[in-house]
Amino acid sequence: MPESRLPLLRDDTARADAFPPRGGAPRLDWVLSATPPPGLARWIEAAEGGFFHSPLGLEVGAPDGEPLYATLRTGSEGVGIAVGVLTTCRFASAPRHAYFPTLPAIRPARWRGRALRALIAALYHRGIAEVCFDSFDAGWVPQGLPSDGKDRIEHVVSLAGGADRIIDRLGSGHRRNCRRGIRGGWKLQRLYGESARAALDVVLESAAQRATVLGRGFRPAIFAGLNDDASATDPSAATLHVLSAYDGNTLLAAALVGVTRSQGYYIMGGSTPAGYQAYAGVWLHYSIMNWLAEQGCTDYNLGGTPAAAADPDDPGHGLYRFKTQFGGELRPCRSAHLVLRPAHMSLHRVIGFARGVLQR
């Protein structure tokens, strides 16, 4: 996306001290760009960011749109990064909607509130009418912003101690199922290209069919962006892998996993009918953890469940129970949805209401 497509600012710098610093705090500057900053991996590491601050994280975690990279600086030092997409709508030729798959990564933590407000102000000055901050692998919970009502819990497993400690942290049922796979000689395979896409298609379609039987049907995700070498424009920032469980030549389960220098993040996956009967998903996640530990990672994020799923009566409690049995830390996550230009958003509401009336 050319810089000229981003309107309403004369330059690409937004001063974070539009909200004046107190107590001698340094000036902060957001720099907005359509392309990743040079040395993106260093930005992510300096800000303690994760997979969803990378181009691949944007590819799998955001809708189609024009990419936006925001870097936060104090002097010459990089202290924050946010990555999102801008989209247009029928009411404007320039982008009016912004979506970020996760919150900005900002270090030190005491600057988060001021820097986030300044980023929102910068988006407003670019003409953005609506901004959504999702919470995938978010390192903090925003305060004082309107929530979208979709509070989540993410399940983050420590990989310290290697294979023995990983299996010791599992619940008794998960340990049993892992040892079944170990005794059966199941193999962890990394798949590429068309083989990777085909395996994901099979397991996601199988999962969708099982959910339909339970009355919770969904449309399987379609992901066409997997490169044969599982890397993107800056492989030092993040890589993407399809890891699978096989019993001989029989596919049992497969998972799409994003990997940074310190962490793996489970994005999507599932089991074949044979794998589901054998609880192969447990063995696959256990094997992925071992593989990540060998790569030098310290944590594996199993992804989230709705916060309400902790209730045994909630329809999502089965998934919550499955993930908690891996012995991970439960991290609260909160998304935010802000309307910056009410007049523009009212047009969307009016048209949506009119469509509803006409379809009755």
KEMIKOL-430912 format. One record per atom (N, C-alpha, C): x, y, z; residue in three letters. Coordinates in steps of 0.05 Angstrom, whole numbers, padded with zeros to 5 digits, always signed. Atoms other than C-alpha are relative to their C-alpha. Last residue first. Example, Ala and Ser with C-alpha at 12.3 -4.5 7.8 and 13.67 -1.06 7.14 Angstrom:
% KEMIKOL-430912
-00016-00024-00001ser+00273-00021+00143ser-00015+00022+00014ser+00018-00024+00000ala+00246-00090+00156ala+00018+00024+00000ala
//
This chain:
% KEMIKOL-430912
+00021+00013-00016arg-00765-00194+00127arg-00023-00010-00018arg-00002+00029+00002gln-00706-00182+00080gln-00022-00014+00016gln+00006+00009+00027leu-00724-00109+00066leu+00000-00031-00001leu+00029-00005+00006val-00727-00092+00140val-00008-00012-00026val+00015+00018-00016gly-00659-00124+00154gly-00030+00002-00005gly-00002+00027+00012arg-00628-00088+00096arg-00016-00020+00015arg+00017+00000+00024ala-00654-00022+00122ala+00001-00027-00013ala+00028+00001-00008phe-00625-00036+00191phe-00018-00002-00024phe+00005+00027-00011gly-00556-00052+00162gly-00029-00003+00008gly+00002+00019+00023ile-00559+00011+00119ile-00005-00028+00010ile+00024-00006+00015val-00575+00054+00180val-00004-00020-00023val+00023+00010-00015arg-00522+00020+00223arg-00026+00005-00015arg+00000+00030+00001his-00468+00029+00170his-00024-00011+00015his+00008+00008+00027leu-00486+00102+00161leu-00002-00030-00002leu+00029+00000+00001ser-00483+00111+00237ser-00011-00007-00028ser+00010+00026-00009met-00411+00088+00234met-00031+00000+00000met-00006+00020+00021his-00392+00149+00192his-00012-00027+00008his+00017-00006+00024ala-00427+00198+00238ala+00004-00021-00021ala+00027+00010-00002pro-00397+00165+00300pro-00017+00004-00025pro+00016-00020+00015arg-00325+00178+00280arg-00029-00011-00002arg-00013-00026-00001leu-00277+00145+00329leu-00015+00021-00015leu+00011-00016+00022val-00318+00083+00346val+00012+00028+00002val+00005-00029-00004leu-00275+00039+00390leu-00011+00012-00026leu+00013-00009+00025his-00275-00037+00398his-00007+00030+00005his+00012-00027-00002ala-00229-00069+00449ala-00011+00008-00027ala-00001-00015+00025ser-00209-00142+00460ser-00014+00027+00005ser+00024-00016+00006arg-00195-00172+00528arg+00005+00016-00025arg-00003-00017+00024cys-00149-00229+00547cys-00026+00015-00005cys+00024-00014+00009pro-00141-00265+00614pro+00007+00018-00024pro-00005-00029+00003arg-00081-00312+00619arg-00026+00013-00011arg+00024-00011+00012leu-00090-00383+00646leu+00004+00031+00000leu+00010-00024-00014glu-00022-00414+00657glu-00024+00011-00014glu-00010-00026+00006gly-00013-00484+00628gly-00010+00022+00018gly-00014-00012-00022gly-00022-00553+00656gly+00012+00027-00005gly-00028-00001+00008phe-00040-00589+00591phe+00017+00015+00022phe-00013+00025-00008gln-00106-00610+00624gln+00029-00001-00010gln-00011-00002-00027thr-00129-00537+00620thr+00016-00025+00008thr-00025-00017+00000lys-00134-00543+00544lys+00011+00002+00028lys-00021+00012+00016phe-00183-00602+00543phe+00026+00016+00003phe-00011+00022-00016arg-00224-00573+00600arg+00023-00013-00014arg-00014-00012-00022tyr-00233-00507+00562tyr+00013-00022+00017tyr-00026-00010+00011leu-00251-00546+00499leu+00017+00012+00023leu-00017+00024+00008gly-00304-00585+00537gly+00027+00009-00010gly-00015+00010-00023his-00329-00521+00572his+00017-00024-00007his-00029+00002+00006gly-00348-00488+00507gly+00016-00012+00021gly-00005+00018+00023pro-00423-00502+00513pro+00030-00004-00007pro-00004-00014+00025asp-00423-00470+00583asp+00006-00019-00023asp+00025+00000+00016asp-00452-00511+00640asp+00003+00014-00027asp+00006+00027+00010pro-00384-00528+00669pro-00025-00002-00017pro+00025+00010-00013asp-00368-00453+00674asp-00007-00027-00012asp-00008+00012-00026ala-00296-00441+00653ala-00024-00011+00015ala-00003+00029+00003ala-00324-00431+00582ala+00010-00013+00026ala+00024+00014-00011ala-00349-00362+00602ala+00003-00030-00001ala-00002+00000-00030ala-00279-00334+00591ala-00023-00015+00012ala+00015-00022-00012pro-00284-00356+00518pro+00003-00001+00031pro+00028+00009-00003thr-00228-00405+00500thr-00015+00025+00011thr+00019-00008-00020gly-00160-00386+00475gly-00026-00015+00001gly+00023-00015+00010gly-00098-00409+00440gly-00021+00003+00022gly+00020+00017+00012leu-00052-00466+00460leu-00024+00015-00011leu+00026-00011-00004asn+00005-00418+00472asn-00020-00017-00015asn+00018+00008+00021tyr+00070-00457+00477tyr-00028+00010+00007tyr+00029+00003-00006asp+00126-00427+00519asp-00015-00009-00025asp+00005+00003-00028thr+00202-00426+00525thr-00029-00004+00007thr+00023-00014-00009cys+00224-00437+00453cys-00005-00006+00030cys-00007-00022-00019gly+00295-00460+00440gly-00023+00016+00010gly-00006-00024+00016gln+00280-00501+00377gln+00009+00023+00018gln-00026+00006+00014glu+00285-00566+00419glu+00008+00024-00017glu-00021-00001-00020ala+00231-00537+00465ala+00028-00005-00013ala-00005-00028-00005leu+00187-00525+00404leu+00023+00003+00020leu-00014-00011+00023trp+00194-00598+00383trp+00007+00029+00004trp-00027+00010+00000asn+00176-00622+00453asn+00016+00012-00023asn-00015-00013-00022met+00116-00576+00454met+00029-00009+00002met-00006-00027+00009ile+00094-00600+00385ile+00016+00014+00022ile-00023+00003+00018ser+00099-00672+00411ser+00008+00027-00011ser-00023+00008-00016tyr+00052-00657+00469tyr+00025-00001-00017tyr-00008-00025-00014his+00005-00620+00422his+00024-00006+00018his-00011-00019+00019leu+00004-00681+00375leu+00009+00025+00015leu-00028+00008+00006trp-00004-00731+00432trp+00012+00020-00019trp-00016-00003-00024val-00066-00694+00457val+00029-00006-00006val-00005-00028-00003gly-00095-00687+00387gly+00017+00005+00025gly-00026-00006+00011ala-00087-00762+00377ala+00007+00030+00003ala-00009-00024-00015tyr-00144-00777+00424tyr+00027+00009-00010tyr-00025+00007-00014ala-00149-00847+00390ala+00011+00023+00017ala+00006+00024-00017gln-00222-00838+00369gln+00024-00007+00017gln+00018-00009-00021tyr-00206-00768+00344tyr-00006-00023+00019tyr-00015-00014-00020gly-00146-00793+00305gly-00017+00009+00023gly-00017+00020-00014ala-00188-00844+00268ala+00016+00013+00022ala+00017+00018-00017pro-00241-00792+00252pro+00016-00020+00015pro+00017+00017+00018thr-00186-00744+00229thr-00018-00017+00018thr-00006+00028+00003ser-00162-00694+00281ser-00017-00012-00021ser+00021+00020-00007gly-00159-00619+00287gly+00010-00028-00005gly-00006+00028+00004gly-00121-00555+00272gly-00023-00018+00007gly+00023+00017+00008met-00117-00481+00280met+00009-00028-00004met+00019-00017+00016ile-00072-00425+00306ile-00025-00016-00007ile+00018+00017+00015tyr-00029-00456+00361tyr-00022+00017-00013tyr+00028-00007-00003tyr+00025-00406+00381tyr-00017-00018-00017tyr+00018+00010+00021gly+00097-00425+00392gly-00028+00008+00007gly+00027+00011-00005gln+00144-00382+00433gln-00012-00013-00025gln+00004+00009-00028ser+00214-00354+00444ser-00026-00016+00004ser-00024+00009-00013arg+00245-00341+00376arg-00005-00012+00027arg-00020-00021-00002thr+00178-00338+00342thr+00024-00011+00014thr-00024+00003-00018val+00134-00395+00318val+00017+00026-00001val-00018-00022+00004gly+00064-00398+00289gly+00022+00000+00020gly-00012-00013-00023val+00031-00466+00290val+00019+00022-00009val-00014-00023+00011leu-00019-00498+00242leu+00011+00015+00024leu+00003-00026-00013ala-00040-00566+00270ala+00017+00021-00015ala-00018-00020+00011ala-00051-00636+00243ala-00006+00027+00013ala+00006-00028-00008ala-00082-00700+00268ala+00020+00019-00013ala+00017+00000-00023leu-00086-00775+00254leu-00009+00028+00008leu+00001-00026-00013leu-00058-00783+00184leu-00020-00001+00023leu+00027-00010-00005thr-00046-00856+00168thr+00001+00026+00015thr+00007-00019+00022asn+00020-00875+00135asn-00028+00013+00004asn-00008+00011+00026gly+00048-00907+00198gly-00005+00021-00022gly-00003+00028-00009asp+00008-00875+00254asp+00006-00016-00026asp+00005+00022+00018tyr+00019-00802+00235tyr+00004-00026+00015tyr-00004+00026-00013ala+00013-00738+00276ala-00008-00022-00019ala+00021+00021+00002ser+00021-00672+00240ser+00009-00025+00015ser-00011+00023-00014leu+00058-00606+00244leu-00022-00021+00003leu+00022+00020-00003val+00041-00550+00195val+00014-00025+00011val-00005+00028+00004his+00091-00493+00207his-00026-00016+00002his+00025+00014-00002leu+00093-00417+00204leu+00004-00029-00008leu+00003+00020+00021thr+00154-00374+00217thr-00026-00015+00006thr+00019+00022-00006ala+00165-00310+00255ala+00000-00019-00023ala+00021-00010-00017ala+00210-00249+00260ala-00019-00022+00008ala-00011-00004-00027ser+00274-00281+00234ser-00021+00010+00019ser+00002+00025-00016pro+00233-00307+00175pro+00013+00002+00027pro-00021-00002-00021asp+00224-00235+00151asp-00001-00025+00017asp-00019-00021+00008thr+00185-00235+00085thr+00023+00003+00020thr+00012-00024+00014ala+00151-00301+00101ala+00022+00020-00005ala-00011-00025-00009ser+00172-00372+00121ser-00013+00023-00016ser+00012-00008-00025ala+00142-00441+00118ala+00010+00026+00011ala-00022+00000-00019asp+00189-00462+00062asp-00009+00010+00027asp-00013+00026-00001asp+00132-00485+00017asp+00023+00000+00021asp-00022+00003+00018asn+00093-00422+00034asn+00013-00027+00003asn-00023+00015-00011leu+00026-00427+00068leu+00021-00004-00021leu-00025-00015+00001gly-00020-00371+00043gly+00025-00015+00010gly-00014+00005+00025ala-00082-00410+00023ala+00029+00011+00000ala-00026-00015-00001phe-00116-00416+00090phe+00016-00008-00024phe-00014+00005+00025ile-00190-00435+00088ile+00025+00017+00001ile-00016-00021+00009ala-00223-00441+00156ala+00015-00008-00026ala-00029+00004-00003pro-00276-00494+00163pro+00015+00024-00011pro-00013+00003+00026arg-00347-00467+00168arg+00030-00003+00004arg-00015-00023+00009phe-00378-00479+00236phe+00011-00006-00028phe-00014+00001+00026gly-00429-00527+00267gly+00015+00026-00007gly-00017-00024-00001arg-00446-00524+00341arg+00017+00002-00026arg+00016-00024+00001gly-00506-00571+00343gly+00016+00026+00001gly+00005-00010-00027leu-00466-00630+00368leu-00016+00026+00000leu+00015+00021-00014val-00471-00665+00300val-00008+00009+00028val+00027-00001+00011thr-00449-00600+00267thr-00017-00021+00014thr+00014-00022-00013ala-00388-00598+00312ala-00028+00003-00009ala+00005+00008-00028arg-00366-00667+00290arg-00016+00022+00014arg+00021+00020+00001gln-00373-00646+00216gln-00007-00009+00029gln+00026-00014+00006ala-00333-00583+00228ala-00023-00020+00000ala+00008-00014-00024ala-00277-00623+00261ala-00027+00014-00004ala+00009+00020-00019ser-00273-00670+00202ser-00010+00013+00026ser+00026+00010+00009glu-00270-00612+00154glu-00012-00021+00019glu+00020-00021-00006leu-00215-00581+00195leu-00028-00008-00009leu+00006+00000-00029val-00176-00647+00196val-00020+00022+00007val+00012+00025-00009val-00179-00658+00121val-00009+00002+00029val+00027+00002+00010asp-00167-00586+00100asp-00014-00024+00011asp+00017-00019-00015leu-00107-00581+00146leu-00028-00002-00009leu+00003+00011-00027ala-00076-00644+00116ala-00018+00018+00017ala+00018+00023+00001ala-00088-00619+00045ala-00006-00012+00027ala+00028-00010+00004arg-00057-00552+00060arg-00020-00022+00000arg+00008-00014-00025ala+00006-00584+00089ala-00029+00010-00003ala+00005+00021-00021ser+00012-00633+00031ser-00009+00012+00026ser+00025+00013+00004glu+00003-00575-00018glu-00006-00022+00020glu+00015-00005+00025gly+00060-00536+00010gly-00027-00013-00001gly-00005-00024+00016tyr+00098-00568+00067tyr-00019+00003-00023tyr+00009+00001+00028leu+00088-00618+00123leu+00004+00027-00013leu+00004-00027+00009arg+00127-00628+00188arg-00007-00001-00030arg-00011-00008+00026gln+00118-00698+00214gln-00007+00029-00006gln+00006-00028+00006leu+00110-00724+00285leu+00013+00008-00026leu-00022-00018+00009lys+00110-00799+00286lys-00011+00028-00004lys+00009-00022+00017trp+00067-00849+00324trp+00023+00019-00006trp-00020-00009+00019gly+00104-00909+00351gly-00009+00021-00019gly+00008+00007+00027gly+00044-00941+00384gly+00019+00009-00022gly-00001+00030+00003arg+00076-00940+00452arg-00006-00008-00028arg-00028+00007-00002ile+00089-00865+00446ile+00003-00030-00004ile-00013-00007+00025gly+00018-00853+00421gly+00030-00008+00000gly+00011+00018+00020arg-00012-00891+00480arg+00014+00006-00027arg-00015+00025-00002arg+00036-00854+00526arg-00011-00021-00020arg-00026-00005+00012cys+00006-00788+00503cys+00016-00026+00000cys+00002-00001+00029asn-00064-00813+00516asn+00026+00005-00014asn+00007+00027+00010arg-00048-00835+00587arg-00001+00000-00031arg-00024+00016-00001arg-00013-00769+00602arg-00005-00028-00012arg-00018-00008+00022his-00074-00731+00576his+00026-00016+00001his+00011+00010+00025gly-00119-00771+00623gly+00017+00007-00024gly-00004+00029+00002ser-00074-00759+00683ser-00011-00011-00026ser+00019+00015-00016gly-00070-00684+00672gly+00003-00030-00005gly+00026+00008+00012leu-00006-00661+00639leu-00018-00012+00021leu+00019-00022-00005arg+00050-00625+00677arg-00028-00008-00010arg+00008+00000-00028asp+00091-00689+00682asp-00021+00021+00006asp+00020+00021-00004ile+00090-00695+00606ile-00009-00002+00029ile+00024-00006+00016ile+00124-00628+00597ile-00022-00021+00005ile+00016-00019-00015arg+00173-00641+00654arg-00026+00007-00015arg+00009+00012-00025asp+00199-00704+00621asp-00018+00019+00016asp+00022+00020+00003ala+00200-00674+00551ala-00010-00011+00026ala+00000+00019+00022gly+00240-00611+00566gly-00022-00021+00003gly-00005+00027-00010gly+00251-00577+00634gly-00001-00022-00022gly-00024+00004-00016ala+00219-00511+00616ala+00002-00029+00009ala-00015+00022+00012leu+00166-00514+00561leu+00026-00006+00016leu-00029-00002-00002ser+00116-00472+00599ser+00013-00024-00012ser-00015+00022-00013val+00045-00478+00574val+00029+00006+00000val-00028-00002+00007val+00001-00418+00558val+00017-00019+00017val-00013+00021-00015his-00074-00426+00557his+00029-00003-00009his-00019+00015+00016glu-00110-00363+00534glu+00016-00019+00019glu-00022+00011-00016ile-00174-00339+00568ile+00019-00015-00019ile-00011+00026+00005arg-00222-00295+00530arg+00020-00008+00021arg-00023+00007-00017asp-00266-00235+00539asp+00007-00029-00003asp-00010+00027+00006lys-00312-00224+00480lys+00025-00006+00016lys+00016+00020-00013gly-00355-00165+00502gly+00009-00028-00005gly+00019+00010+00020asp-00325-00117+00451asp-00017-00023+00012asp-00004+00028+00008ser-00293-00079+00508ser-00020-00008-00021ser+00025+00016+00002pro-00295-00003+00512pro+00006-00028-00010pro+00010+00001+00027leu-00227+00023+00534leu-00025-00017-00002leu+00013-00025+00007gly-00209+00044+00606gly-00010+00001-00029gly+00018-00012-00020gln-00158-00010+00618gln-00013+00025-00011gln+00004-00029+00000pro-00125-00053+00565pro-00020+00009+00021pro+00029-00005+00002val-00105-00124+00586val-00004+00030+00000val+00012-00016-00021trp-00032-00144+00574trp-00029+00005-00006trp-00017+00000-00024gly+00014-00190+00535gly-00011+00016+00022gly-00004-00027-00011ala-00038-00205+00481ala+00016-00002+00026ala-00027-00001-00012asp-00029-00273+00449asp+00007+00027+00011asp-00015+00025+00004phe-00091-00260+00406phe+00028+00004+00012phe-00016+00007-00024ser-00129-00202+00438ser+00017-00025-00003ser+00006+00027-00009asp-00165-00163+00383asp+00021-00008+00021asp-00024+00014-00009phe-00159-00088+00377phe-00008-00027+00011phe+00003+00024-00017cys-00215-00060+00335cys+00028-00011+00007cys-00024+00016-00004val-00215+00010+00306val-00006-00023+00019val+00004+00022-00018glu-00272+00049+00274glu+00026-00015+00003glu+00025-00003-00014ala-00276+00115+00237ala-00004-00021+00022ala+00012+00025-00008ile-00204+00121+00213ile-00025+00005+00017ile+00027+00003+00011gly-00190+00187+00179gly-00014-00025+00008gly-00001+00012+00027arg-00115+00187+00188arg-00027-00005-00012arg-00010-00020+00018his-00122+00235+00246his+00004-00010-00028his+00021-00020+00005tyr-00165+00184+00281tyr+00009+00021-00020tyr+00019+00012+00019leu-00111+00131+00271leu-00024+00019-00006leu-00012+00000+00027ala-00060+00177+00303ala-00018-00012-00020ala+00002-00027+00011ala-00107+00189+00362ala+00012+00002-00028ala+00028-00004+00008ile-00115+00114+00372ile-00004+00028-00011ile+00004+00015+00024leu-00039+00107+00372leu-00029+00004-00010leu-00012-00016+00022ala-00034+00163+00423ala-00003-00015-00027ala+00018-00023+00006arg-00084+00128+00469arg+00011+00017-00023arg+00023+00010+00014leu-00043+00064+00463leu-00019+00023-00007leu-00007+00006+00028ala+00022+00101+00480ala-00025-00011-00016ala-00005-00025+00015arg-00007+00133+00542arg+00005-00005-00029arg+00024-00016+00002gly-00036+00068+00568gly+00003+00025-00016gly+00020+00012+00018arg+00024+00025+00552arg-00024+00018-00003arg+00006-00018+00022trp+00079+00070+00580trp-00024-00010-00016trp+00013-00024-00011arg+00082+00036+00649arg-00007+00020-00023arg+00029+00002-00002ala+00094-00031+00614ala-00013+00026+00009ala+00010+00012-00025pro+00164-00014+00592pro-00030+00002+00002pro-00017+00003-00023arg+00160-00037+00537arg+00015+00025+00005arg-00012-00025-00009ile+00101-00036+00489ile+00017-00006+00025ile-00020+00008-00020ala+00071-00092+00447ala+00016+00025+00007ala-00028-00007+00004pro+00009-00064+00414pro+00018-00013+00021pro-00007-00026-00010leu-00054-00104+00424leu+00028+00007-00006leu-00007-00001-00029thr-00071-00163+00381thr+00007+00029+00007thr+00005+00026-00012pro-00103-00180+00314pro+00008-00002+00029pro-00026+00011-00009phe-00106-00106+00297phe-00006-00027+00013phe+00002+00024-00016tyr-00165-00081+00255tyr+00029-00009+00007tyr-00026+00012-00008ala-00174-00012+00226ala-00004-00024+00018ala+00002+00020-00021his-00234+00016+00188his+00027-00013+00005his+00014-00011-00023arg-00239+00080+00147arg-00002-00019+00024arg+00005+00018-00023pro-00191+00067+00090pro-00014+00015+00023pro-00024+00004-00016ala-00200+00117+00032ala-00006-00019+00023ala-00020+00012+00017ser-00255+00114-00020ser+00026-00006+00014ser-00024-00016+00002ala-00310+00125+00031ala+00019-00014-00018ala+00006-00028-00006phe-00382+00103+00044phe+00025+00017-00003phe+00015-00013+00022arg-00378+00035+00009arg-00004+00030+00005arg+00028+00008+00000cys-00323+00011+00056cys-00014+00016-00021cys+00019-00020+00009thr-00247+00013+00059thr-00029-00011+00002thr+00019+00008+00020thr-00201-00030+00101thr-00018+00023-00008thr+00019-00021+00005leu-00138-00018+00142leu-00018-00009-00023leu+00008-00005+00027val-00098-00076+00170val-00021+00022-00001val+00029+00004+00006gly-00059-00086+00233gly-00005+00003-00029gly+00003+00009+00028val+00010-00089+00266val-00030-00005-00005val+00028+00009+00004ala+00030-00053+00330ala-00002-00006-00030ala+00008+00007+00027ile+00102-00044+00355ile-00029-00008+00000ile+00027+00011+00004gly+00135-00013+00416gly-00006-00006-00029gly+00012+00010-00025val+00200+00010+00449val-00028-00012-00004val+00026+00011+00006gly+00248+00024+00391gly-00012-00013+00025gly+00005+00026-00011glu+00305+00070+00413glu-00028-00010-00007glu-00007+00020+00021ser+00328+00128+00370ser-00006-00028+00009ser-00026-00006+00012gly+00292+00180+00412gly+00006-00019-00022gly-00007-00021-00018thr+00234+00144+00444thr+00029+00007-00007thr-00028-00007-00006arg+00203+00104+00389arg+00002+00021+00022arg-00001-00020-00021leu+00138+00067+00375leu+00029+00005+00008leu-00023+00004-00019thr+00130+00029+00311thr+00001+00024+00018thr-00005-00023-00017ala+00064+00023+00273ala+00022-00006+00019ala-00020+00005-00020tyr+00058-00024+00214tyr+00005+00025+00016tyr-00010-00024-00014leu-00005-00021+00172leu+00019-00009+00022leu-00015+00003-00025pro-00025-00073+00121pro+00009+00027+00011pro-00026-00012+00005glu-00080-00058+00070glu+00016+00000+00026glu-00001-00029-00003gly-00137-00106+00080gly+00027+00010-00007gly-00014-00013+00022asp-00159-00178+00080asp-00001+00030+00004asp+00014+00001+00026pro-00181-00201+00149pro+00017+00013-00022pro+00016-00024+00007ala-00131-00210+00205ala-00015-00004-00026ala+00016-00010-00022gly-00099-00268+00244gly-00018+00024-00007gly+00019+00021-00010val-00069-00313+00190val-00019+00011+00021val+00012+00015+00021glu-00036-00259+00147glu-00020-00020+00010glu+00021-00016+00013leu-00024-00211+00204leu-00015-00016-00021leu+00022-00002-00019gly+00012-00264+00243gly-00022+00017-00011gly+00015+00025+00001leu+00053-00279+00181leu-00023+00001+00020leu+00016+00001+00024pro+00073-00205+00175pro-00016-00026-00002pro-00016+00006+00024ser+00095-00204+00248ser-00018-00001-00025ser-00013-00026+00008his+00064-00172+00310his+00017-00004-00025his+00020-00017+00013phe+00017-00231+00317phe+00009+00028-00004phe+00006+00008+00027phe+00075-00278+00330phe-00019+00019-00014phe+00003+00029+00006gly+00098-00242+00392gly-00007-00004-00029gly+00023+00008+00016gly+00119-00176+00423gly+00000-00029-00007gly+00011+00024-00011glu+00168-00163+00479glu-00026-00007-00014glu+00026-00007-00012ala+00179-00092+00454ala-00014-00023+00014ala-00004-00023-00018ala+00253-00102+00441ala-00026+00007+00015ala-00014+00009-00024glu+00240-00172+00412glu+00003+00023+00020glu+00018+00018-00015ile+00187-00147+00364ile+00013-00009+00026ile+00022-00016-00011trp+00229-00088+00341trp-00017-00018+00018trp-00011-00015-00022arg+00290-00133+00333arg-00021+00017+00013arg-00003+00019-00022ala+00250-00182+00290ala+00011+00015+00025ala+00025+00004-00014leu+00228-00124+00246leu+00003-00018+00024leu-00006+00014-00026gly+00299-00106+00228gly-00024-00005+00017gly-00025+00016+00002pro+00278-00055+00176pro+00006-00012+00027pro-00024-00016-00004pro+00206-00032+00191pro+00025-00018-00005pro-00014+00006-00025pro+00150-00072+00159pro+00025+00017+00003pro-00019+00022+00003thr+00114-00037+00102thr+00013-00005+00027thr+00013+00022+00014ala+00052+00008+00099ala+00018-00025-00001ala-00010+00006+00027ser+00081+00055+00151ser-00016-00024-00011ser+00019+00017+00014leu+00062+00091+00215leu+00010-00005-00029leu-00006-00003+00028val+00115+00121+00262val-00017-00021-00015val+00009+00022+00018trp+00090+00130+00333trp+00008+00007-00028trp+00010-00006+00027asp+00132+00178+00375asp-00008-00026-00014asp+00004+00024+00016leu+00144+00177+00451leu-00012+00008-00028leu+00019-00003+00023arg+00173+00234+00491arg-00001-00026-00015arg-00010-00008+00026pro+00208+00213+00555pro-00022+00003-00021pro+00001+00022+00019ala+00175+00212+00624ala+00009+00009-00028ala-00024+00002+00015gly+00198+00269+00669gly+00001-00023-00020gly-00023+00009-00016gly+00144+00259+00721gly+00025-00004-00016gly-00003-00011-00026arg+00087+00265+00672arg+00025-00011+00014arg-00013+00017-00020pro+00082+00255+00598pro+00002+00014+00027pro-00026-00008-00010pro+00032+00298+00559pro+00011-00019+00021pro+00008+00004-00027phe-00023+00261+00521phe+00025+00005+00017phe+00025-00014+00001ala-00007+00290+00453ala-00015-00004+00026ala+00004-00020-00022asp+00058+00264+00481asp-00022+00019-00007asp+00015+00012-00022ala+00050+00203+00436ala-00003+00019+00023ala-00012-00004-00026arg+00071+00246+00377arg-00017-00013+00021arg+00020-00009-00018ala+00047+00216+00312ala+00012+00002+00028ala-00006+00000-00028thr+00098+00209+00257thr-00023+00012+00016thr+00007+00026-00012asp+00082+00189+00186asp+00006-00002+00029asp-00023+00018-00002asp+00079+00258+00155asp-00009-00025+00014asp-00021-00010+00017arg+00027+00307+00131arg+00025-00016+00001arg-00024-00008-00015leu-00029+00266+00160leu+00021+00010-00019leu+00006-00017-00023leu-00100+00263+00132leu+00023+00005+00019leu+00005-00029+00001pro-00093+00207+00083pro+00001+00013+00027pro+00008-00004-00027leu-00059+00138+00078leu-00004+00030+00004leu+00028+00010-00004arg-00060+00121+00004arg-00009+00005+00029arg+00019-00021+00008ser+00001+00166-00006ser-00029-00009+00003ser+00005-00019-00022glu+00043+00117+00034glu-00021+00020-00006glu-00017-00024+00001pro+00034+00065-00021pro-00007+00019+00024pro+00017-00024+00000met+00000+00000+00000met+00018+00025+00000met
//
